[in-house]
Structure formats: structure tokens, C-alpha cells
Amino acid sequence: MTCTQLANTAASGLVALCCTIFAVVYHLYAPWRSTPVGRHVMGFTVAIGALTAYTVAITVWPHGVTAMVLQMVRTGLLLVVAALVLQRIHMVLRAQMRGALADTEGDHDQPPM
């Protein structure tokens, strides 16, 4: 394994570990299932963690049936990420529309506090 492969695998493993820790802590201490934003944060974190775990796994098993299965899983994860980004766009647009409707005071000149 080259230095760049080793660095990529180590960084991917670190991200996967951090995502796992976040998911466990968020699951235990936040009511993430009760809001669309909470579900989105959890879903996106788990998807990114799974993609980085894929990077580690495909480095360990680069050939054979295991690699084929991992590549199919990766394709599925990328579709999940695409769906989550679309959900994020929808949430931003909804929040902007609600903000535009709720903002009737006209204090646009002052910076937020």
C-alpha cells in the first residue's frame, strides 16, 4: 500500500469512526426522530460514515465477490446521499418561504444579534 492509499484509508477510517460516535451520541441524547431536520442530520451522517467505511473495506478487499458486493452497496449509498441532498434542498426552500412570510417587520438594515 502506498503512502497516499494509507493516508486515504486512515482518514476514511477516522471519518467513519467520528460519524459512528456522532450517530450513537445523537441517538442517545437528542429526539432526532421527532423532526425532519433531526432525521436528515442522522441520515446524512450515517450515509457519509458508511461511504467512508466503504473506502476502508474496499482497500482491504479490492477483488472478488466481496468487492463486487461492496461496490453495489456503494452505489446504493450514493443514491441515498442524492436523496438526502434533495431533501436538504426542499427543507431550505421551505424554511426560506416560511421566513419570507414571517418576516414582516422590515428591520433588514440591522445585522442579526
Summary of the structure (lengths in Angstrom):
residues: 113
radius of gyration: 19.3
end to end distance: 51.5
largest distance: 63.4
contacts: 267
relative contact order: 0.10
helix: 83%
strand: 0%
